[in-house]
Amino acid sequence: MRTDLIDAVEATCLKKQVPYFEIGDTVDVVFKIKEGDKERTQVFTGTVIARKGRGINEMVTVRRVVGSEGVERIFPIHSPNVLDIEPVRSSRVRRAKLYFLRQRSGKSAKLRKRHSEHTAGS
């Protein structure tokens, strides 16, 4: 149960421009990392397997395979530490959550490329 007051306070913290991406798209997430008193940026490239929440609580789960190990990171979309989310490739999927990719490897983990006007990067 959300009230108008909570939505008004959260609206001040929301990012103005969030790029359009969907489940199954490959994205580059650029984020800040603090190490002691130093800050640096890092890019995490992977497939969006889940999106959940709304407003300030919206999260995106990005998965990639490094070596033979699957790595998943959950990023809050409106966090000030997430500098940018850049769509790289758009894929055609029929599910809202792609958790089945966790059990797959190799060619069976590939998603079909989308051939439409919503292709990422164009």
Secondary structure, 3 states (H helix, E strand, C coil): CCCHHHHHHHHCCCCCCCCCCCCCCEEEEEEEEEECCEEEEEEEEEEEEEEECCHHHCEEEEEEEECCEEEEEEEECCCCCEEEEEEEECEECCCCCCHHHHHCCHHHHCCEECCCCCCCCC
